[in-house]
């Protein structure tokens, strides 16, 4: 998980060695980051016949057991070949008896014995590698003795004498201080042209979630994922150790590993490090100096050995723990009195120096003294975090206020507001932060205590939104009741009506949605409510078929929302605009609208809660256009944000759809299973449920479970719980017909056809249930919509009809066009079907369009996504800025940049930009991106 680049690098080095060239790979990384696992994964996938020799260094310091790893390798060779076999591969192994006595007594030490030992070792390895491929692995080189380091250097420098042998070493880079002898050797070896060296980094949030998915055998919930990512900081060993659940203690073995570097430090240094642990993962130099009472110079002297041992690193004007778990373990080891005293000291220093309210609130709260100070500081911190759009932190501060409320008799006077108001603010902050379950608990408690109808209406409106986001039933009932409780003329009425209209249109209940949208327009008074009401009404009328008439209204509303800085209205406009455009088959502008929404969500600090909705819209458009790699990047990036259940499940349906089309049935099944768990919890909205049903039908067909596919289709299409939605019902009806479900003609006849996409589905349904001869029209319809995947399937079906009619030329033409689409999409099952028909029909497939050379000349073979990245390279953007602009990970951005440089033949970004301008590869502002 997350190590594909490193595995590829090892694979390239192995191929280089097999071709007879020298090759070595030096792998560094902190303890627990997965170096051994990477090596195991690599060696486990080697071709049969490859001899893997493994030696590990022993933890006895840098002057420990001489030649330990190479003795282990020699022992493995004896096990593989026998004593005679080792002697046979090279005539003289006298000196090797010094390492392994079973090989015989060594000769006299005449001053050259060590040199002979090195030469004999090299010769044995060279002779073995001449007979079969060899991979020599030396692990934990940070513990290597001097002799082992020297022998390693000798072997790597003389690899030309060992064609067919790959050398791989691992070391803990976090244990290599400036004086460590391995540093010099690594720098020396790195100068050899055949040596590859890389640091194995920590896992990203998305990769941690993927690792948890594998460990737990299910999709981890957002709270668990977030906590483990925070505590583990992406270290795979720590992810595994903490996967028992939220709040799980750090296992003793991990504690010992983390605290080992502290054992040899002076007592005074350990005291200061523990004080730093109370300050947090990062603590400023001036703050730590004030808390400990040490001056600048004294503090620097005390902490110098800690920095040298990699427990802390210097960052700007402070210190950061190398790993968050180190800080956690140190903090837990403090006695209660020590911990409390240090928290009070931190809080006093921060208050006297005008420090951040959040830090002060944290320390007063953790000290469990003076609840009045803690409450006031938490309230100030809530305002501070709200202003910076840090919604999760704002909720945490408000929860602290509520927890302290009963301990402070004059709490309401101190913060000049009521407890009920604090609860509402906490609910809103939780909704923005994606903490849906906690917000639901708060709403339930507040409703039980509340006697004010208007406040009840506000709380019910919140609960309705939460239920929709969490995939729970009852959201419409809550919103309708909220609209009933809030009277005409009240400032909140338009807002509640807008929310209700939005949900009704999402179900969809079109007629009621249009009615409520009109009522919201009439009730709206403030600019924000007017914009939302205008969006909902235009959206409702566009869905009824008036796309061209309503799009200008949606664009105008989006522009106005951006002008007044209303992020909520801006995101809503982008979502509705993208949805309308997708329904009309206008996928490029739909993708552009979705990107606007993603940017708005990021600017509002809602990348985790609202961002995934826009990511889903973007991915859906990209899937339709056949830009599946780009769609996968978008989905994986959004999933890495630990989104709320409903958008999470929706994204997985899209991810599963791509996986299924590419033949990855295991991933498709996993995605569908998790989505079904969410959607069975109460939601039955067309977009959620019916997209999943179609995936499940296609999955059953791919698994050769046609009767199950038929049952799924018939159950979905006969259920009254599904609202009639032509846009999402047509694909299910088509899939049901493909599975062989009966009784669909009446359902299809009664279902409206709105727009070209539904028309294409209707044609496909008719072709599926009638004659094969109609598939040419289906292929043309999908081609007009620029949807390559359904067009390719239609071309395959048209080719079947042509083959049955004996028209080999038309069969070849259809299959060649379908094959071109399948290859570009990497749709392997489809390509298999195409090749099978080509064999049966005895036709050869010809490339569609020009030659591969011509295709390469067309924009240097850059993909649409690489063109996006190239535009940003030419604009001077860094990898981090590219990732933020395109909503992908920094690693993915780096991969794209490397691919672009290779395709352009550019040495760097500046040259790439120059080539791009020279060949007019840069798109103007008017071009679609």
Secondary structure, 3 states (H helix, E strand, C coil): CCCHHHHHHHHHHHHHHHCCCCEEEEEEECCCCCHHHHHHHHHHCCCCCCEEEEEECCCCCCCCCCCHHHHHHHHHHHHHHHHHHHHHHCCCCCHHHHCCHHHCCCCCCCCCHHHHHHHHHHHHHHHHHHHCCEEEEEECHHHCCHHHHHHHHHHHHCHHHCCCEEEEEEEEHHHCCCCCHHHHHHHHHHCCCCEEEEECCCCCHHHHHHHHHHHHCCCCCHHHHHHHHHHHCCCHHHHHHHCCCCCCCCCHHHHHHHHHHHCCCCHHHHHHHHHHHHHCCEEEHHHHHHHHCCCHHHHHHHHHHHHHCCCEEEECCEEEECCHHHHHHHHHHCCHHHHHHHHHHHHHHHHHCCCCHHHHHHHHHHHCCCHHHHHHHHHHHHHHHHHCCCHHHHHHHHHHHHHHHHHCCCHHHHHCCCHHHHHHHHHHHHHHHCCHHHHHHHHHHHHHHCCCHHHHHHHHHHHHHHHHHHCECCHHHHHHHHHHHCCCCCCCHHHHHHHHHHHHHHHCCHHHHHHHHHHHHHHCCCHHHHHHHHHHHHHHHHHCCCHHHHHHHHHHHHHHHHHHCCHHHHHHHHHHHHHHHHHCCCHHHHHHHHHHHHHHHHHCCCCCCCHHHHHHHHHHHHHHHCCHHHHHHHHHHHHCCCCCHHHHHHHHHHHHHHHHHCCCHHHHHHHHHHHHHHHCCECCCHHHHHHHHHHHHHHHHHCCCHHHHHHHHHHHHHCCCCCCCHHHHHHHHHHHHHHCCCCCHHHHHHCCCCHHHHHHHHHHHHHHHCCHHHHHHHHHHHHHCCCHHHHHHHHHHHHHHHHHCCCHHHHHHHHHHHHHHHHHHCCHHHHHHHHHHHHHHCCCCCCCCCCHHHHHHHHHHCCHHHHHHHHHHHCCCCHHHHHHHHCCCHHHHHHHHHHHHHHHCCCCHHHHHHHHHHCCCCCCCCCCC
